[in-house]
Amino acid sequence: RCVQETVTKQAALEAKIPETVNCMMVNRICGSGMISIIVGSNAIKAGYRNVVLCGGFESMSKVPHYLHIRKGVMGNAALLDGLMHDGLTDATTGDGMGLCTERVAKRYGFSRACLLYT
């Protein structure tokens, strides 16, 4: 039996879903569960599927650090936090996701208390 290495296929097999059922993985540092629901919903709306099973598996604590080493380059190399680099930093401004959230909350008048208790 051929077991794919994706988390989605492993979860499906563990749940006793037949091996013949297609699986798809959305690989994001954050929000993959939400995106999987959107993709599944669109597949049903388009008539491509009648039933879908959606879920999220992201684990922000397991995002690796990167080490860029190029052949022939001398000198030190520094670790780059993959979580910050690929997921929690705005690529256009270099700001962290938290700062972006604070700006949006201020712009639209949301307080932390409002967001926590609604």
Steps between C-alpha positions, in 0.01 A plus 500: 500500500628846411463750783544861401704709736243778530326552831166494322544148365632378835199647681260352246652152532499526879127590481441184291419701186578278199842539341331573167355830628692805374665728753628853462721696736499878541841590640493831686657603825167635621146481366521172309184370670303804384642477147420126485135580579490763224656257249262221605198728480601616153541138385142426610363821343673419172351150497845342516426325831188404697673455835827638636681469831697810599733573789809685612829353605735794532748501784673832538734354762645261240593755234875457448783747501679541167871505439605640163833355394619554146775298335825693479397782733725559797392644832243451771142399445209606719180313583178652367178436691267338245192594702580869489640494145227300327193557710500780750675781313337727244718458190426856382584687822707256705261550794383212718143370475425631848584857399279468192217376722545797736484745206183343359334500845589867549380596150159337551461580869522148646624462854645183649202479736261528205679221316523271803142520613290509182 
